[in-house]
Amino acid sequence: MPSQVFFGSAKQRTLAASDTLPAKLDLIINRLRIRDRVAKKTVAIKMHLGGNIGYSTIHPVFVRKVVQAVKDGGGKPFVTDTAGACYSSPNRGYSSETLGCPIYPVAGPNDKNFKAIHHPFKNITDWFLGTTMLEADFLINFAHVKGHPSCGFGALFKNLALGAMIGKTRGAIHDTCHFDPYFFPEKLGSDPAILDKIVAACPHQGLIRDKDNPKVLHLHFDNCNQCGRCLKVAPPGSLKIDPANFHAFIECNAIAVKLVLDHFFDGNATFLALANQLTPVCDCFGFTGPSILPDVGIFGGDDIVATEQAVLDETGKCKLIAENVPESIEIQPSAGHPFSQIHGPLKDPYVLTKYGEALGLGSRKYELVDVTLAPPGDKGMAPISATHM
């Protein structure tokens, strides 16, 4: 039987607080039975607290509702993220006073409290998970949905995969893109100026001469939208724009999430994703630009794969707000999902849920349940006047 993913649309039919996203989050909390599941448990609420002057992270109003639900159920909540994000979070409205619970760095104040897990993958031998989150009895993964230049988009998987690791492992995850060779200097030919011609062919500064060896090309995968202009200049076989390099980072996200969720057994994890203020890049970039997609809504489920798949399917129905896309981004309308249209076809966000399903983290099949419609026989939840998107 497909997993249920609970959904509250950002659309409103009435000018009433009960028809807005925070109220729909309350309904999702009820449907996930969070209060019943957290009694006498320490509860980690994993968020991305952003950076610098970004203001498109999850508003404290939403977080406080989750915190209060945990308290109502007899649980002991705390919010957690990387040390840098935690310490600067008051600048973006996050504090123990505004959220109603403490904020703790996932690996301690100096990024030194971690557990090493041996799991070889490309350039990674051991993964270092922050122990603050692992000491909790229950996990609520509360993610903000947005684009991401490394993998197309970031939501539930990326919130755990990168945010649960210490800085050393986060860096290693990004470096997996460079593990499989993509530049073959022996096939350059005799033209001494060819490297500069290849570099000049990229309008996105995606290719540069390597800082340690100027005779080698270095590909900035975040910048690359796989337009192929460089391949038209490079001698045959000297340069590859290959799915293996782009998908390495995505597969890492799935592996890292499995390593985290292995610590939360017997239904002791649930997942919330807020798809509003959908910007092109990760909240860690430390700034907020105009939304490139309309607000979609809020999602909740106990199956991370199904919930992430639902997020992708619903955002995939939207059209890019082209006038809000930064001028430095080249839109590729034929690339598929809107996030692929701005970051390139090889940054296909659906690849992530395929990897997650293959690792046994859940199923891509789901039933989307509109929480504004009361379940059969439920007399304790009045329906909200709203339409499914």
C-alpha positions in Angstrom: 0.0 0.0 0.0 1.5 3.4 -1.0 2.6 5.7 1.9 0.5 8.6 2.7 2.0 12.1 2.2 -0.1 14.8 3.9 -0.3 18.0 2.0 -1.6 21.6 2.6 -1.7 23.8 -0.4 -0.4 27.3 -0.3 -3.6 28.4 -2.2 -6.4 30.1 -0.2 -10.1 30.4 -0.8 -10.8 32.6 2.2 -9.2 35.5 4.0 -8.9 33.6 7.2 -5.9 32.5 9.3 -7.4 28.9 9.3 -6.8 28.8 5.5 -3.1 29.6 5.7 0.0 27.4 5.7 0.7 27.5 9.5 -2.8 26.3 10.2 -2.4 23.5 7.6 0.9 22.5 9.4 -1.2 22.0 12.5 -3.4 19.6 10.6 -0.3 17.7 9.3 1.1 17.5 12.8 -2.2 15.9 13.9 -2.3 13.4 11.0 1.3 12.4 11.7 0.4 11.9 15.4 3.5 13.6 16.5 2.2 14.4 20.0 1.4 10.7 20.6 4.8 9.5 19.4 7.2 11.8 21.4 6.1 11.2 25.0 9.2 11.2 27.3 11.5 11.4 24.3 14.3 13.8 23.4 13.4 15.2 19.9 15.8 16.6 17.4 14.3 19.0 15.0 16.8 19.2 12.1 16.5 22.4 10.2 18.6 24.5 7.8 19.0 27.8 9.7 20.6 29.6 6.8 23.4 32.1 6.7 24.3 35.7 6.5 21.4 37.9 5.4 19.2 35.1 4.0 15.5 35.4 5.0 13.8 32.6 3.0 14.5 29.9 5.5 11.5 28.4 7.5 9.8 31.2 9.5 9.9 30.8 13.3 6.1 30.7 13.3 6.2 27.3 11.6 9.0 26.0 13.8 7.3 27.1 17.0 4.2 25.1 16.1 6.3 21.9 15.8 8.1 22.7 19.0 4.9 23.2 20.9 3.4 20.0 19.5 6.4 18.1 20.9 6.0 19.8 24.3 2.3 19.1 24.3 3.1 15.4 23.8 5.5 15.3 26.7 8.7 15.4 24.6 11.8 17.5 25.0 12.6 19.3 21.7 15.7 21.0 20.4 16.6 22.5 17.0 19.9 21.5 15.5 22.1 22.4 12.5 25.7 23.1 11.7 27.7 25.1 14.2 28.1 28.2 12.0 24.4 28.3 11.2 23.4 27.9 14.8 25.7 30.7 16.1 24.5 33.2 13.5 20.9 32.1 13.6 19.7 35.0 15.9 20.5 37.3 13.0 17.7 35.6 11.1 15.2 35.4 13.9 16.0 32.1 15.4 16.6 31.9 19.2 15.4 29.8 22.1 12.9 32.5 22.8 11.4 32.7 19.3 11.4 28.9 18.8 10.5 27.8 22.3 13.4 25.4 22.7 17.3 25.3 22.7 19.4 25.4 19.5 22.4 23.0 19.5 25.1 22.5 16.9 24.9 19.1 15.4 28.5 18.2 16.2 29.1 20.5 19.1 30.5 24.0 19.3 33.8 23.2 17.5 32.5 20.5 15.1 34.4 17.8 17.1 31.6 15.7 18.5 31.0 13.1 15.9 30.6 9.4 15.2 32.7 7.8 12.4 30.9 5.3 10.2 33.0 3.3 7.7 31.3 3.2 4.3 33.6 3.6 1.3 32.2 5.5 -1.6 34.4 7.2 -4.2 36.7 9.5 -2.3 35.0 8.9 1.0 36.1 6.2 3.4 34.6 7.2 6.7 31.6 9.5 7.3 31.5 11.7 10.4 28.0 12.2 11.8 27.3 14.8 14.5 26.4 13.1 17.7 24.1 15.8 19.1 21.4 14.7 16.7 22.1 11.0 17.1 21.6 11.3 20.9 18.0 12.1 20.4 15.2 9.5 20.6 13.1 10.9 17.8 13.9 12.9 14.7 11.8 15.5 12.9 13.4 16.5 9.7 11.9 19.9 8.8 13.2 21.1 5.5 12.8 24.2 3.3 12.5 23.4 -0.4 14.7 25.3 -2.8 17.0 24.9 -5.8 20.6 23.8 -5.5 23.4 24.2 -8.0 25.1 20.8 -7.1 22.1 18.6 -7.5 19.2 20.6 -8.8 17.3 21.1 -5.6 17.5 20.6 -1.8 14.8 19.5 0.6 14.5 16.5 3.0 17.4 14.5 1.8 19.9 17.3 1.6 18.8 18.8 5.0 20.0 15.6 6.6 22.8 14.5 4.3 24.8 17.7 4.6 23.4 19.2 7.8 24.0 16.1 9.9 27.7 15.8 9.0 30.8 17.7 10.2 32.5 20.1 7.8 35.1 17.6 6.7 32.5 15.2 5.5 30.4 17.9 3.8 33.5 18.9 1.9 34.2 15.3 0.9 30.6 14.9 -0.3 31.0 17.9 -2.7 34.4 16.5 -3.9 32.8 13.2 -5.1 31.9 15.0 -8.3 35.7 15.1 -9.2 36.3 11.4 -8.4 35.6 10.1 -11.9 38.0 11.6 -14.5 36.5 14.1 -16.9 39.6 15.8 -18.4 42.1 13.9 -20.5 45.1 16.1 -21.4 46.8 13.5 -23.6 44.0 14.1 -26.1 44.4 17.8 -26.4 46.5 17.9 -29.5 49.2 20.3 -30.3 47.4 23.7 -30.1 49.1 25.5 -27.2 46.1 27.8 -26.8 43.4 25.1 -26.7 43.0 25.2 -22.9 42.2 28.9 -23.0 39.7 28.4 -25.9 37.9 25.7 -23.9 37.8 28.0 -20.8 36.5 30.9 -22.9 33.8 28.8 -24.4 31.9 28.5 -21.1 29.7 31.5 -20.4 29.2 30.5 -16.8 32.8 30.3 -15.6 32.4 26.6 -15.1 35.8 25.7 -16.4 39.1 27.1 -15.1 42.8 26.1 -15.1 43.5 24.0 -12.0 45.2 26.1 -9.3 47.8 23.5 -8.6 48.4 22.4 -12.2 47.6 25.0 -14.8 47.9 22.4 -17.5 44.8 20.7 -16.2 41.2 21.9 -16.4 39.0 22.0 -13.3 35.2 21.9 -13.7 33.1 23.9 -11.2 30.0 21.6 -11.1 27.9 24.1 -9.4 28.4 26.5 -12.3 28.0 24.0 -15.1 24.5 23.7 -16.7 25.7 21.1 -19.2 25.1 23.4 -22.2 27.8 21.7 -24.1 29.6 24.7 -25.5 32.9 23.6 -24.1 32.6 20.2 -25.9 32.3 22.0 -29.2 35.7 23.5 -28.7 37.6 20.7 -26.9 39.3 18.1 -29.0 37.4 14.8 -29.2 37.9 12.7 -26.0 39.7 15.4 -24.0 36.7 16.5 -21.9 33.6 14.7 -20.7 30.4 16.2 -19.3 29.2 12.9 -17.8 26.2 11.9 -15.6 28.5 9.9 -13.3 30.2 13.1 -12.1 26.9 15.0 -11.5 25.1 12.0 -9.9 27.9 11.2 -7.4 26.9 14.1 -5.2 23.2 13.0 -5.5 24.0 9.4 -4.5 26.1 10.7 -1.6 22.9 12.5 -0.3 21.1 9.2 -0.3 23.9 7.3 1.4 24.3 9.9 4.1 20.6 9.9 4.8 20.6 6.1 5.3 23.6 6.4 7.7 21.5 8.9 9.7 18.2 7.1 9.6 19.8 3.9 10.7 19.9 5.4 14.1 16.1 6.1 14.3 14.2 2.8 14.4 10.6 1.8 14.8 8.9 4.9 13.5 11.0 7.4 15.4 11.5 9.8 12.5 9.1 11.9 10.5 9.5 14.4 7.7 8.1 17.9 7.0 8.9 20.0 4.0 7.8 23.6 3.4 7.7 24.6 -0.3 7.5 28.4 -0.2 9.9 31.2 -1.2 11.4 28.8 -3.7 14.7 30.4 -4.6 17.4 29.1 -7.1 20.1 28.1 -4.6 20.6 26.6 -1.2 19.9 28.7 2.0 23.6 28.3 2.9 24.4 30.8 0.2 23.4 33.4 2.7 21.1 35.6 0.7 17.5 35.5 -0.6 16.4 36.5 -4.1 12.9 36.6 -5.7 11.1 33.3 -5.8 11.5 31.4 -9.1 8.4 29.2 -8.5 5.0 30.1 -6.9 4.5 28.9 -3.3 3.3 25.3 -3.4 2.5 24.3 0.2 3.6 22.1 3.0 4.2 18.3 3.1 4.5 15.7 5.8 5.1 12.0 5.9 6.9 9.1 7.6 8.5 7.9 4.4 11.3 10.3 3.3 11.3 9.0 -0.2 7.6 9.3 -0.8 7.5 12.7 0.8 10.4 14.0 -1.3 8.8 12.5 -4.4 5.6 14.3 -3.6 7.5 17.6 -3.2 9.1 17.0 -6.6 5.9 16.1 -8.4 4.0 19.1 -7.0 6.8 21.6 -7.7 7.2 20.0 -11.1 3.7 21.1 -12.1 4.7 24.7 -11.7 6.1 27.1 -14.3 9.2 29.0 -13.7 8.7 32.7 -12.9 11.2 33.6 -15.6 11.4 37.3 -14.7 12.7 36.3 -11.3 15.4 34.0 -12.5 18.8 35.7 -12.0 20.3 37.0 -15.3 23.4 34.8 -14.7 21.3 31.7 -15.1 20.5 30.3 -18.5 17.0 28.7 -18.6 16.8 25.4 -20.5 13.0 24.8 -21.1 13.5 21.3 -22.4 15.5 20.1 -19.4 12.5 18.7 -17.5 11.7 19.7 -13.9 11.8 23.4 -13.3 14.9 23.0 -11.1 16.6 21.2 -13.9 15.7 24.0 -16.3 17.8 26.4 -14.3 20.6 24.0 -13.2 20.9 21.6 -16.2 19.4 18.3 -17.3 22.1 16.2 -15.5 21.0 17.7 -12.2 17.8 15.8 -12.4 16.1 15.9 -8.9 14.3 12.7 -9.5 17.6 10.8 -9.5 17.7 11.4 -5.7 14.5 9.6 -4.9 15.6 6.7 -7.1 18.8 6.3 -5.1 16.8 6.6 -1.9 14.4 3.9 -2.9 17.3 1.6 -4.0 18.8 1.9 -0.6 15.6 0.8 1.1 14.7 4.2 2.6 11.2 4.2 1.3 9.0 4.0 -1.8 8.4 6.6 -4.6 4.8 5.5 -4.7 2.5 7.5 -2.4 -1.0 8.7 -1.8 -1.2 12.5 -1.5 -3.7 13.4 1.2 -5.1 16.9 1.3 -5.3 17.7 5.1 -8.0 20.3 4.6 -10.4 17.4 4.0 -11.2 15.6 7.2 -10.6 11.8 7.2 -13.6 9.5 7.2 -15.2 9.3 10.7 -12.9 12.0 12.2 -15.1 14.4 14.1 -12.3 16.2 15.9 -10.9 18.0 12.9 -13.0 20.6 11.2 -12.3 21.0 7.4 -10.7 24.2 6.2 -12.1 25.8 3.0 -9.3 25.3 0.5 -8.6 23.6 -2.8 -5.9 21.1 -3.7 -3.3 22.7 -6.0 
